[in-house]
Amino acid sequence: MDKKRRERIDNRKKLAEWSKQVRERDGNKCVICRATKYIHAHHILPKEAKIYHFLRFDINNGITLCAKHHKYSYEISPHKNPLRFILWFQVSRPKQFNKLLQEDWKI
């Protein structure tokens, strides 16, 4: 198996474990509405961004959201209304927000 393929497989496994840990930490519920169906682990700072590569598998860079609040709600959704989501995150989860902010400043 070539090196790049092995890295992709390892990354998928690490992301699956990261997702599991984020969802378990949040009680397997959407942190906004407490829904238990169709929950997703969302990266707060993008996992694709090279500048945040060191936070890719950090559970402080994750949050559990239902499908509605992850991708579809204009009220609070990191994809539809990122600014409002970040403001909500700062107020609703200040410890996690501050930990993530401290890590971000290490760049």
N, C-alpha and C positions, 0 to 999 in steps of 0.2 A: 504494500500500500504506500502510495507517495505521501510526502510530508504534508502537502496542502490538504489532501483528503482527510488525513488523520487529524489535522487541526480543526477542520470543519466538524468532524464527528465529535471531537472533544468539546468544542464550543457549544454544539447542540446539547450535549449532556450537561454541561455546566449551566446553560440557560434554563434547561428543564429543572435542575436542582434549585437554581435561583428562584424560579417561578414558584416552585413548591414551598420554599422557605418564606417568600413574601406572603403568599396566600395563608400559610399556617400562622405567621405572625399576626395577620389581620383577622384571624378567626374564620377564614374561608368565607368572608362576607365583604360586600362592597363597603368601603369605608364612608361612602356618602349616604347611601340609602339602606344599607344592611341587607340587601338582596343576597341570596345564596345560590341563585341560578345564573349560569352564563357569566361566571366571574373570570377576570383576566388579571394577570400581573403586568402592570404598566411601568416602563422605565420613565422616570421623571426627567432626567437628563438623557438625551438620546444615546442609545447603545451604539449606534452607527457612527457617531461623531468621534473622530480620532482624538479630539481634545479631552474627551471624557472616557477614553478606553479603560482607564484604571478603575472606573466606577461601574463597569459593565456587570459585574457579578456581586456588587455591594447591595445588600438588601435595603440599606437606607436610600438607595436610588430606585426603589420600587414601591408600588402602592397597588392595592387590590381594588379593582373597579368592576362593576357589572358592565355588560355590553352597552347599555344605554349611556352610562356616565363615562365610559371609555371612549366611545366613538360617535355617539349620535345626539347627545343633549347639547343644545346651544346654551343652556343655563350654566352647567359645569361639565366641561369635557376638555381634556388636554389636547384633543385633536380639533374640536370645533371652536373652542374659546380658550386658548392657552393662557392668556393673561388672567382671566377670571379664575381659571383652575389654580394657577400659581398663587394668587391672592388667597383663595380658599385654603390651599395647602399651608400657607404661611400662618394663617389664623387657626386652622383646625388641628394642625399637627406640628406645633412649633418646635418640639424637641427634634423630630425627624428633619424638619426644614433647616434648623440650625446646624445639625450634624452634616447635612448635605452641603450647606453653604460653606462650612469650615473646610470640607474636603475640596470643594470647588476652588477655594482660595489658594490651595497648595499647588495649583498649576504653575 
